[in-house]
Amino acid sequence: MTRVQLRGVGKIYPGRRGSDPVVAVEDVSIDVASGEIHAIIGYSGAGKSTLLRLVNGLEAATSGTILVGDDDITGLPESRLRAVRGKIGMIFQQFNLFHAKTVAKNVEYPLIVAGMPAAERRARVAELLDFVGLGGRAKAYTDQLSGGQKQRVGIARALATNPGVLLADEATSALDPETSREVLRLLSRVNREFGITILLITHEMEVVREIAHRVTVMDDGKAVEQGSVFDVFSNPQAPTSQRFVATALPTTPAEEHLADLRARHRGSLVSVTLRDGGVDQPVIFSTLAARGVSVSIVHGGVTEVGGRSFGRVTLELIGEETAVAEAITALQAEAELEVLS
Ligand SMILES: Nc1ncnc2c1ncn2[C@@H]1O[C@H](COP(=O)(O)OP(=O)(O)OP(=O)(O)O)[C@@H](O)[C@H]1O
């Protein structure tokens, strides 16, 4: 069981040929609990890859401390870093497999480096390939595999030496949505069955929603928001988080779409947020029915986030003007409701 702790971590790259230094990561603190799946999300250039390289010690932080398990990797000499890296597995967007080697040889490679005897290696490789569902493809060459299968080989190889932490660098970005979900489900199993802590970076909110427990949102080198996936999705605070959430959740219609809805629906339009632990849907419908107001859902929906439900629906309310106004006032006391027209 391994936790990862970043405290005030910064990375400044020296400017090239007289240009200004680049602040890639600035004062980032993240606590990844042992056995947690923690996602770091951000747009291109936010500093995600740099952060991951600092965690596996490929690059040295300019400031702050990084603990992997009980090892403070900041300031460790290369010889000691190698031992810590042995406890960290890594998978990549482009898989980084050896094309001239078979599937089995790819997975065996880190075991050879670790000095494991041949008979044990064979047994371990067979066990790993079974786990990732590639038991029948041991002798195939990696260029005969689909993208999803290649990433399964990457995962088996990363797990070979029993790491406590798995770092995933945009691990599903090169895959189609269905294959991406299969690989994410496999990563969830890795986390659940072996208790491996996973730190993954991504620019896709769907990835966060699918498997992460907690999330850090990065923007311009800084951690601008952190929290449980449900909290960040259902109530994003930072503008960057709000933009990401809008890509993955039903939202209030944007202005141009709203104009279209208004043209097609003559009733009053209201947007209601449905949050696990918030107002019950029957309360909304009975409040409207009691005043003779009829209701249609015209936009949005309800979805699963972090194992809980969250939704935002736009409703068209039709009835007597005073009855609709009264119903809206009554609902505002119970629910998160925004009047759109
Ligand atoms: N070796 C380097 N030398 C100089 N600047 C760098 C170096 N690596 C990254 N940077 C800069 O640091 C900033 C953060 O880059 P980084 O690759 O970590 O972002 P990212 O969020 O991973 O983006 P992407 O998703 O596009 O990879 C960028 O401005 C980038 O140009």
The ligand as an SDF file (V2000), in Angstrom:
LIG
                    3D

 31 33  0  0  0  0  0  0  0  0999 V2000
   11.7070   20.0850  -21.0680 N   0  0  0  0  0  0  0  0  0  0  0  0
   11.0640   21.2360  -21.0960 C   0  0  0  0  0  0  0  0  0  0  0  0
   11.7440   22.4050  -21.2910 N   0  0  0  0  0  0  0  0  0  0  0  0
   11.0840   23.5930  -21.3070 C   0  0  0  0  0  0  0  0  0  0  0  0
    9.7640   23.7390  -21.1260 N   0  0  0  0  0  0  0  0  0  0  0  0
    9.0370   22.6230  -20.9310 C   0  0  0  0  0  0  0  0  0  0  0  0
    9.6340   21.3230  -20.9080 C   0  0  0  0  0  0  0  0  0  0  0  0
    8.6520   20.3940  -20.6940 N   0  0  0  0  0  0  0  0  0  0  0  0
    7.4910   21.0900  -20.5870 C   0  0  0  0  0  0  0  0  0  0  0  0
    7.7270   22.4250  -20.7270 N   0  0  0  0  0  0  0  0  0  0  0  0
    6.7030   23.4890  -20.6490 C   0  0  0  0  0  0  0  0  0  0  0  0
    6.0340   23.3560  -19.4090 O   0  0  0  0  0  0  0  0  0  0  0  0
    4.6370   23.6370  -19.5490 C   0  0  0  0  0  0  0  0  0  0  0  0
    3.8370   22.4340  -19.0860 C   0  0  0  0  0  0  0  0  0  0  0  0
    4.0260   21.3520  -20.0040 O   0  0  0  0  0  0  0  0  0  0  0  0
    3.4480   19.8770  -19.7830 P   0  0  0  0  0  0  0  0  0  0  0  0
    3.8800   19.0360  -20.9510 O   0  0  0  0  0  0  0  0  0  0  0  0
    3.8070   19.3980  -18.4260 O   0  0  0  0  0  0  0  0  0  0  0  0
    1.8850   20.1420  -19.8550 O   0  0  0  0  0  0  0  0  0  0  0  0
    0.7180   19.0900  -20.0640 P   0  0  0  0  0  0  0  0  0  0  0  0
   -0.4040   19.5530  -19.2100 O   0  0  0  0  0  0  0  0  0  0  0  0
    1.2100   17.7150  -19.8320 O   0  0  0  0  0  0  0  0  0  0  0  0
    0.3500   19.2880  -21.5850 O   0  0  0  0  0  0  0  0  0  0  0  0
    0.1120   18.1450  -22.7140 P   0  0  0  0  0  0  0  0  0  0  0  0
   -1.1940   17.5010  -22.3610 O   0  0  0  0  0  0  0  0  0  0  0  0
    0.0390   18.9320  -23.9840 O   0  0  0  0  0  0  0  0  0  0  0  0
    1.2920   17.2290  -22.6520 O   0  0  0  0  0  0  0  0  0  0  0  0
    4.4380   23.9980  -21.0220 C   0  0  0  0  0  0  0  0  0  0  0  0
    4.4790   25.3990  -21.1310 O   0  0  0  0  0  0  0  0  0  0  0  0
    5.6160   23.3720  -21.7050 C   0  0  0  0  0  0  0  0  0  0  0  0
    5.9600   24.0800  -22.8700 O   0  0  0  0  0  0  0  0  0  0  0  0
  1  2  1  0
  2  3  1  0
  2  7  2  0
  3  4  2  0
  4  5  1  0
  5  6  2  0
  6  7  1  0
  6 10  1  0
  7  8  1  0
  8  9  2  0
  9 10  1  0
 10 11  1  0
 11 12  1  0
 11 30  1  0
 12 13  1  0
 13 14  1  0
 13 28  1  0
 14 15  1  0
 15 16  1  0
 16 17  2  0
 16 18  1  0
 16 19  1  0
 19 20  1  0
 20 21  2  0
 20 22  1  0
 20 23  1  0
 23 24  1  0
 24 25  2  0
 24 26  1  0
 24 27  1  0
 28 29  1  0
 28 30  1  0
 30 31  1  0
M  END
$$$$
